[in-house]
């Protein structure tokens, strides 16, 4: 139960066992099913909510037959003190 509460407050467990704060990036498109690329790596498809470490990311949303959307976005820590 503690892990679920911590995740809801913006924390995640790293592979080395440390606990890190995270932020959320919520992406959608019309039509849905567009590919989400973050810093050149395919991550998911729209709609999607991604939990990411705080930082700046190059985000691209792409779908065949449609114009690509690209923007540099900053994800902030969502933890509650």
PyMOL commands that set and color helices and strands:
alter all, ss='L'
color gray80, all
select helices_A, chain A and resi 2-8
alter helices_A, ss='H'
color red, helices_A
select strands_A, chain A and resi 11-13+19-21+23-27+35-38+41-45+48-52+55-62+69-75
alter strands_A, ss='S'
color yellow, strands_A
deselect
rebuild
show_as cartoon
